[in-house]
Amino acid sequence: MFTSGHFIWLGVIAVLITAFMIVIKKCNVSQNFVQKTVFYLLIVLKLLHVSLSMKETGDGGYVLNQTQLSFHLCSIMIYTVFLINIVKNEKFIKTMKSFMVPAMLIGAAMALLIPTEGVDPSRARVWQYMLIHGVLVFYGLYLMVIEKVDLSFKAYLSNLKILTLITVLAFIMNSILEQYKTNFLFLRKPPMDNLPILNLNNGWYVYFITLTFIACTLIFLVHLPFIIKRAKGNKLKN
């Protein structure tokens, strides 16, 4: 974490995201094309993740690694991208896209800053990890900057409701799969040892409250510039 190799990965991801954003904006690439391309990229990278993380059963067979099932926030984003590609309800799509912006920007960015798979470029799993989270950060920025999805205070409250539902689901799945030590949404324990603030030094309840507070605050900070902008716009109209 924050080694020279880590900084190189962050730099490469940042350059790629910036380049794609510039090209898309200058070439007026359609939203539908970007949306479908992101979906296909996520599917390919997720399938690579599944293939790289399967485990042997002991009798020669292989099964999905329970700890790698798609109940982390970033993995859930693949479902939301799938839904906005097939669902025709505009209200549902707008609601999902409003949630995807903070979820992708915060969740995927934190994953890049806290690389639980390491940063060794000789490992295929590291490439998959970095690229899939890079794609998520890119699409979150795209939705915010180019599509300009709704990030009002009303959308913030809606996003908290969705996050609550996802948290309940992840908590249930952690409980069901407790024997496999799953840690979806990092509800059971921090993603890494010796992290500042996010640790179990003061017990799990303090950790959970701290995690919840940080999540709600970070989401609010994503919404804040747009809430202020709308407030100023309403004041000018009056």
Sequence and secondary structure as in RCSB ss.txt:
>XXXX:A:sequence
MFTSGHFIWLGVIAVLITAFMIVIKKCNVSQNFVQKTVFYLLIVLKLLHVSLSMKETGDGGYVLNQTQLSFHLCS
IMIYTVFLINIVKNEKFIKTMKSFMVPAMLIGAAMALLIPTEGVDPSRARVWQYMLIHGVLVFYGLYLMVIEKVD
LSFKAYLSNLKILTLITVLAFIMNSILEQYKTNFLFLRKPPMDNLPILNLNNGWYVYFITLTFIACTLIFLVHLP
FIIKRAKGNKLKN
>XXXX:A:secstr
  SHHHHHHHHHHHHHHHHHHHHHHHHT  HHHHHHHHHHHHHHHHHHHHHHH EE SSS EE  GGGSS SHHH
HHHHHHHHHHH   HHHHHHHHHHHHHIIIIIIHHHHHS TT   TT HHHHHHHHHHHHHHHHHHHHHHTS   
 SHHHHHHHHHHHHHHHHHHHHHHHHTGGGT  GGG SS SSTT SSSSSTT HHHHHHHHHHHHHHHHHHHHHH
HHHHHHHHHHHH 
